[in-house]
Amino acid sequence: MDDTDLFRAQILRHAGPVITAHFVGYRASYTREVKIGQPLVLAVFVSATLMQMVGALLLALVRGGGGGARRKFKELKKGPEFLVTPVRLRDDLGRTYEVEMHGHLPVSALRRGDLVQVTTSPQKDPTLPVKLMSVVNLTTLQPLTPRIPTMWSHLGPALLLQSVGGLVLACALAAAWLA
């Protein structure tokens, strides 16, 4: 045991829903994958594939060429990755808190020593620090909310439009078949 272990400040990982403290700094960031529902991704993928096949058939008839490159189902079901940055805060009593920020904030949003009020929520895994939901920089009176990718941003507007077109086409075919 060396001297640094004797004087190491205890880091409080779990705190109340609102923490008012001074911003100490960011720790090393890493990425984590967003879990997404596979049945929903499968439905979007299948309906988009139906629309892409019809589009490729029409394109082949008009130009004699095929469709463009497309992401595979395995890649889509993996989910997007987001940045996780541990944030250290210190209150007026000298207690140090660590919370996790998911996503990004502007670089100039927080400076060392700024007084902040952080709203947190617990994560599903109780061993992880609480998740930072929003920050109000009381020094500059600026409200901040980190943004993370969602399932919809991961799928992308092109695939979602293809999926909607595929659903309309499938419903039209089913209605024609039943009539």
C-alpha positions in Angstrom: 0.0 0.0 0.0 1.5 3.3 -1.0 0.8 6.9 0.1 -1.6 7.6 -2.8 -4.0 4.9 -1.6 -4.2 6.5 1.9 -5.3 10.0 0.6 -7.5 9.0 -2.4 -10.8 10.8 -2.3 -13.8 8.5 -2.2 -15.9 8.8 -5.4 -19.6 8.7 -4.8 -21.2 6.9 -7.7 -24.9 6.9 -6.6 -26.5 10.1 -5.6 -29.9 11.7 -5.6 -31.8 12.8 -8.7 -30.4 16.3 -8.6 -26.8 17.2 -7.7 -25.6 20.7 -7.3 -21.8 20.9 -7.4 -18.8 22.3 -9.2 -17.7 20.7 -12.5 -14.3 19.0 -11.9 -13.7 17.5 -15.4 -14.3 14.7 -17.8 -12.7 11.3 -17.5 -11.7 9.1 -20.5 -14.6 8.4 -22.9 -15.5 5.1 -24.4 -18.3 3.8 -26.6 -21.3 1.6 -25.7 -23.9 0.0 -27.9 -27.6 1.0 -27.9 -29.8 -2.1 -27.6 -32.6 -2.1 -30.1 -35.7 -4.3 -30.5 -34.9 -7.0 -33.1 -38.6 -7.7 -34.1 -39.1 -4.0 -35.0 -35.8 -3.9 -37.0 -36.8 -7.1 -38.8 -40.2 -5.6 -39.8 -38.5 -2.5 -41.1 -35.8 -4.5 -42.9 -38.3 -6.9 -44.6 -40.7 -4.1 -45.7 -37.8 -2.0 -47.0 -36.4 -5.1 -48.8 -39.8 -5.5 -50.5 -39.7 -1.9 -51.7 -36.1 -2.2 -52.8 -36.9 -5.3 -54.8 -39.7 -3.5 -56.6 -37.5 -0.5 -57.2 -34.7 -2.7 -58.5 -37.1 -4.4 -60.8 -38.4 -1.1 -62.2 -34.8 0.2 -62.5 -33.7 -2.9 -64.3 -36.6 -2.5 -66.8 -35.8 1.2 -67.4 -32.0 1.3 -67.3 -30.9 -2.3 -67.3 -29.0 -1.7 -64.0 -29.4 -2.8 -60.4 -29.9 -1.1 -57.1 -27.3 0.5 -54.9 -25.4 -0.8 -51.9 -27.4 -1.5 -48.8 -26.6 -2.3 -45.1 -27.1 -5.9 -44.0 -29.5 -7.1 -41.4 -26.7 -8.1 -39.1 -25.3 -4.6 -39.2 -28.7 -3.1 -38.5 -29.6 -5.3 -35.5 -26.3 -4.5 -33.9 -27.5 -1.0 -33.0 -25.7 2.4 -32.9 -22.8 3.1 -30.6 -22.8 6.2 -28.4 -20.1 8.0 -26.5 -20.0 7.5 -22.7 -18.1 10.1 -20.7 -17.7 9.8 -16.9 -18.1 13.3 -15.4 -16.7 14.3 -12.0 -18.4 16.9 -9.8 -17.4 18.2 -6.3 -19.9 19.7 -3.9 -19.2 22.4 -1.3 -18.5 19.8 1.3 -15.7 18.3 -0.8 -17.5 15.2 -1.8 -16.7 14.0 -5.3 -19.5 12.5 -7.5 -19.1 10.6 -10.7 -22.0 10.5 -13.2 -22.1 9.1 -16.7 -22.9 11.4 -19.7 -24.2 9.6 -22.7 -23.7 11.5 -25.9 -22.1 14.8 -26.6 -22.2 18.4 -25.2 -20.6 21.4 -26.8 -16.9 21.6 -25.9 -17.3 25.1 -24.4 -20.4 24.3 -22.4 -18.6 23.4 -19.2 -15.4 24.7 -17.8 -13.6 23.5 -14.7 -15.0 25.1 -11.6 -18.4 26.0 -13.1 -21.3 25.6 -10.7 -23.7 23.1 -12.2 -27.0 21.5 -11.3 -27.2 18.0 -12.8 -30.4 15.9 -13.1 -29.7 12.2 -13.1 -31.5 8.9 -13.3 -30.4 5.4 -12.3 -29.3 3.0 -15.0 -30.5 -0.6 -15.4 -27.2 -1.9 -14.2 -26.9 -0.9 -10.5 -23.1 -1.2 -10.6 -22.9 1.8 -13.1 -22.9 5.4 -12.0 -26.1 7.4 -12.4 -26.9 8.7 -15.9 -26.7 12.4 -16.5 -30.0 13.5 -18.1 -29.6 17.3 -18.2 -27.2 20.0 -16.9 -27.8 23.6 -16.0 -24.6 25.5 -15.9 -25.4 27.9 -13.1 -22.3 30.0 -13.8 -23.6 30.9 -17.4 -27.3 30.0 -16.8 -27.1 27.7 -19.9 -29.4 24.6 -19.9 -27.7 21.6 -21.6 -28.9 18.2 -22.7 -26.6 15.5 -24.2 -27.8 13.9 -27.4 -27.4 10.2 -28.2 -28.2 8.3 -31.3 -31.6 6.5 -31.4 -32.8 3.4 -33.2 -34.5 5.7 -35.8 -31.4 7.7 -36.5 -29.4 4.4 -36.7 -31.8 3.0 -39.4 -31.7 6.3 -41.3 -34.4 8.2 -43.2 -33.8 6.3 -46.5 -34.4 2.9 -45.0 -37.4 4.2 -43.1 -38.9 5.7 -46.3 -38.3 2.4 -48.1 -40.0 0.6 -45.3 -43.1 2.8 -45.4 -43.3 2.3 -49.1 -42.9 -1.5 -48.6 -45.7 -1.5 -46.0 -48.0 0.4 -48.4 -47.2 -2.0 -51.2 -47.7 -5.0 -49.0 -51.1 -3.7 -47.8 -52.1 -2.9 -51.3 -51.2 -6.4 -52.5 -53.0 -8.0 -49.5 -56.1 -5.9 -50.2 -56.1 -6.8 -53.9 -55.6 -10.5 -53.0 -58.5 -10.5 -50.5 -60.9 -8.5 -52.8 
